[in-house]
């Protein structure tokens, strides 16, 4: 006798008679109840009925493909935001014309790549995770679309994009020390929430590209297609096929397939190390010994005398020395080869939050630069700098926010040095 999956009631339109490929036949009872993290098998004690109630109360909206085409201008490349393992992401706008009853707002629409490595199961896991949970540091899922073979997800729009872009892409201004701390604390709170729920969830894909930032640099976790239910009862771990991103995955998980919440803690340590150093976790363009970030940086993390060697040069020394040392020590714990020695994410949050209050952050010197169009006409220094074409061109480049490689302190020092050089050159004929 043909039946439909239990989750068909949760996602209207996914398993109608017109889409028989999602129906399945069974001749014996299902031994393990499915859950959000893996539709085929799961060790979760969460019942399908519980999930159904959870999603009904989550207020997820069901969109049609036509509505999302209208919202994104037919997935115009002008609205293209980027692409990940799931597929391309487009910016859209929903209002009463698109979906009656929804407030007008910008959204991000993720479209499943039918030729990609992920599929319906990852899409469904995302719907069930974000339908089940609401938290300030998890990206908000507004709704979904399941029409024919198309699978789409509709999220709140995150104006600042991903942490990966801010750390590694050109034309993004370098993040300040306090902003990096704020982002790491927000991401840690998101992970701690998942780990500390009644039915713990293992994220399994914590990385810089999955940390999204709102207009105030508030961090929110996204992309839960690989999420799994954590160990239940007396179990110490779950065994699963190794998935995730090279460089972020915990070594014991790669070697054995044994997955625990401490696997996420290791990944968090890698991202924190990227925030400290400004380097990618794996970079084949660097010398061989520096290609693996964790292995290269580990010897310096517990040695204050060596820590400066690995700090991100774009910070230009504008960070709390005491704070950086505490962060480095925490990263060292998170990257421990022994999962048992890694801290819980709640302890990570407790360690990081006080660092925002440290007062040993260096203050950049103030340098006044006279405006180039001074009306008095008597500022020879300003005229000299204005008339010096090549020098003026370099100065403009330093001040361009699109470069994003010099801190404010470095810029002040550079401009100050040039002012002094120009002043000295003006005074030499007078001294003679």
N, C-alpha and C positions, 0 to 999 in steps of 0.2 A: 504494500500500500504506500502510495506516495505521500510524503509529509513535507513540511517546510521547516526550516531552522527556527529555533525558539526566538531568535532575535528579529524575525520578520515583523513581529508585532511592534518592535521598538522603532523600526525604520520603515514607515509606510512606503510602498512602491518598490522596495528592494526585491521582494520575492513573490510578486503577483504571478498569476498563471501565465502571463505573457513572457515571463523571464524564467523559464523552467530550469535554466542552467544553475540557478541558485537553490533549487529544490534538491532534496536527496532522498534516497530510499534507505530504509533500515528494516532489518528483520530481527534485531535484538535490541534490548534496552541500552541506552547510552550509559556507560559505566561512570564517566566523569562529566560533570556538568561544565559546559563551556563558560568562559568569562571574557571580559573585555580584552585581556592581554593576548589570548590565543584562542581563536574560535574553535579550533579542532580539539585541543587538549588543554587542560588546566588543572592545577592543584588548588584552585581557589574554592573556598566554601561558600562563596557568594552565589545565590540561586538566581536563575533567570528571572523569577518574579521580582526579586530585589532590584535587579538591574532595570527591569521594566518600570518599576515605581520611580527609581532614581531618574531615569531619562524623562519620564512624563513630567516630573517636577522641575526639570532643568530648563524648560522653556526654549528648547532648540527649535529653530524654524526650518521647515522643509521648503527648499527652493526648487523651482523648475529650471531647466537649462535655459529656457527662453528668458526668464527673469535675470539670470546671471549674465547672459549675453547683453541684455539691456544695461545692466549695472556696470559692465566692463567695456562697453562699446564694442561688443563682439570680440572680446579678448584682444583688443588693439595693442600693437607693440608699443604704442605710446604709453600704455598702462602697465607694461611689463616691469616687474620688480626684481625678478631673479628666478633661479631654478635650483631645486635640490633633488634628493633621491626619489621623492614622490612625484615630482613633476614641476611645471612652471607655475609661477605665482603672479597674479595680476592685481593691480589696484582697481577698486570699483567704488561706486557710490550707490547706496540704497536709500530710497525715500518712499513716499506713498505711491508714486507711480510704478515703482518696482515691486514693492511688497506692502500692501495696505496694512497698517497697524504697527509698522516698524518706524522708529524715529530716524530722521535723516542722519546719515553718518557715513564716513569713509570706511571701506572694508578691504581686506585682502582675500582674494579668491584663489585657492590652490586647486589645480586641475591635475588629476591623475594621468601620468604618461602611460598609455596603454602598452607601449613598447619598453617601458622601464623595468627596473628590478623589483618594484613594489607593486602591490595589487589590492584587491578587494579586502583582504584580511587586514592589511596595514591601515587602510582607510577606515574600516570598521573599528579597529582598536582605537584610532584617534577619536572617533565619534563617541565611543563608550567611555574613554578616559575623561574627556573634557565635558561629556554630558553628565558624568558622575561627580566630578569635582569642580569646585569654584574656589579660587584663591587669588589674592592680589598679585602673586608672582607666577601664575600660570596664565598663558595667553587665553583670552576669552573666545570660545567657539560660539558664533552666532547661529549657525545652521549648517545644513548640508544639502547636497543634491545627489540623488541616485536614480538616474534615468537611462534606460537601455544599458549600454556598457560604460557610460560616463559616471565617474565618481568625483565629486567636488566637495570642498570644505570652505566655509565662509567664516573668517576670523575678524576680530577687531583690527583696525589698521594701526601699525606701530611706526610712527613717523621717523624714528632714528634708525630703523633697520636693524641689522644684526651686529653683535659685538665683533664678529669676524671682520666685517667691513671697516669698523673703526680702528681695529688693531693692525690690519694688514693691507688694506687697499689704499692706493694713492688718492690724493685730494680729500682725505678725511683728516680733520684737525686732530692732533694728538690728544688723547684723553688725559686729564689731570689726575694726580694721585688720589684725591678725594673722590673723583668720579669713578675711578677704578675700584676703590673700596666700596662705594655705594652699589655698583653693579655686582660685585662679588657677594655682597651681603644679600642682595635681592635674590640672586640665583641660588645661594645657599638656603635661603628661607623656602624657596620653591621645592628644592630637593628634600629638605627636612620635612615639609608638609607631606610629600608623597611617602616618605619612609615611615612617618609616625601615624598614619591613618590606621583605622581598625583592621583594614585589609591592606598591608603595606604594598607599595608599588615600586618596582625597580625600573628606573627610567631607561637605562641601557644605551642611551645615545647622547649623553651630556657632552656638548662641545660648543665652541664659540659661535658657530653658525646657527645653533639652535637657541641661543640666548638673544631675544629681541628686546629693543629699547623703545620706550615711549618718548614723548616730547621732553620729559624731565629726566631722561636716562634711568628710569625705573626698569629693572630687568624682569623679564617674564620668559618662562620656559615654553618652548613650542616643539611640535613634531613628536608625537607620542606613538608613532606607528610600530616601534620596537619594544614598547613598554611591556613588562611582564608582572604578574602577581608574584610577590615574594614568598619565601618559604612559609609553610603553615604548620602549626602544631610543633612537633619535636624536630622537624626538619631543619637542618643547618644551612641548606642551600637548595637551589633547583638546578637541574642539569638541562641544558638547552643548546641548540646549535649556536655556534659563535657568530654573532653579528654585531655591527657597530662600525666605528671609524678607526682606521689604523692610527696609532699614536695616542689615542684616548682610552682604549680598552685596557682593563687591568690585566697584568701578566698571568695570574692564576686562571682567569676566565679564558684567556686565549689558549692556555696549555691544557685545561681540563674541561672546559665548558661549564664549570661550576659558577653559578651566578648568585650573588648576595647583594645587599644594600651597600656593602663595603666596595663593591665594584664601581658603583656610582661615585663613592668618595674618592677613589683613585682618579677617576675622570675629572672630578672637580679640582683635584690637586694639579692636574695637567693644565686646565684652563687658568687657574690662579698663576701658574708658572708663566703662561703666555702673557698674562697681565703684568707680571713683574718684569719680564724680559723684552716684551715686544716681538718675540720670535714665535714662529709656528712650531707646533709640537713635532712635526717632521718636515724637514726642509732639505731636499736632496741637492740643492744648489750650494749648500755650505760645505766646508771641509768635512771629511768623513767622521771625525770624532765629534763634530758639532751637529750632525744631522738629526740625531735623536735628542730632543730638548731635555727630557727628564734625565737621561744618562749624562749629558754634558753638564747640566746645572746642579745635579744632586750634591757633588762634593763642596759646593759653595754655600749651600742653604743653611748649614749649621755653623758656619764660620763667618762672623761679622767682618773680619778683615778681608775676606774674599767676595763678600756679597756684592760690593760695588762693581765687580767685574761683569756681573750678569744682569745688572739693572738696565732697563730700557733707556738707551741714550736720549730718546726724545723727551724723557722727563727732565733732562738736564739738571739733575740734582735736586729738583723741586719736589721732594717727598720727605715724609717723616722718617728719619733714620731708625728711631725706635720702632715705628710702625712697620717699616720694611723688614726689620729683623724678626718681628713677631709673625708677620705673614710668611716669611721664608721658613721659619721653624714649623709653622702650621702646614705649609706645603710639604715639607720633609716628612711629617707624620702621615699626611694623606697619600704620599707616594711610597709608603713602606711596602716592602715585598711581602710582608705578612699582613693579611687582611685584618687579623685581630688587633693589630697595633694601630690601625687607622681609626681616627675619631668618628663618632656619630655626627651626622650633619647638624643636629641641635647643638652639639658642643662647638662645632665650627662657627655657627652663628654667634654663640656666646663669646667666642674668642675675637671675632672680627668687629663686632659692633662697638666696643670701647675704643677701637683704634681711630674712629672718626673724631674723637674728642682730644686726641693728642695735640699738643701745642708747639711741637718742635719743628713744624713745617717751615722751611726757609721762606723769607719774604724777598721777592724780587726787587732790585733797586729801581727807583723812579727816575726816568730821564725825560726832560721836556724837549720836544722838537718843535722849533719855531715853524709856523705855517709857511709854505712856499710862496703864497700870494699875499705876503705882509704889505699892508697899505702904506707903511711909513717910508718904504723904499730905502731905509738906511741900514738894513741888516745884510752886511756884506757876506756873512757866513751863509745865510739862506740863499743869497744870489749865487754864491759860488757853487753850492750844492745843486741848485736848480740848473745852472748852466753846464754842469759836468754830466754829459749825457750817459756814458757808460756807468758811472758811479750811481747816478739816479736810477738807472735801469736795474742794477743789482739791488738797490734799496727797495724798490717796488717789489721785487721778487721775494725778498725777505718778509715783507709785510703782507704778502698775499695769503689769505686764509686757505686758499686751495692747496697750498704746498703742505701745510700741516705737519712739517717736520721739525720746526723750531718752537721751543716754548717761549712764553712771554719774556722770561728772564734772559734767554739767549738773545732774543730780538733787542731787548733793552741794552744789553751789553754791547752788541754789535753796533747799534746806532750811536751809543755813547762813545765807543772807540773811534768811530768815523767823525763824530763831532770834534773830538779832541785832536785828531789828526788834521782836520781842516783848520781848526783854530791855531794849531802850531804852525801850519804852513802860512797862515795869514800874518803871524807875528814875526816870522823870520826876517823879512826885509826891514821891519822896524828895528829889530835888534842890531842889524848890521849897521 
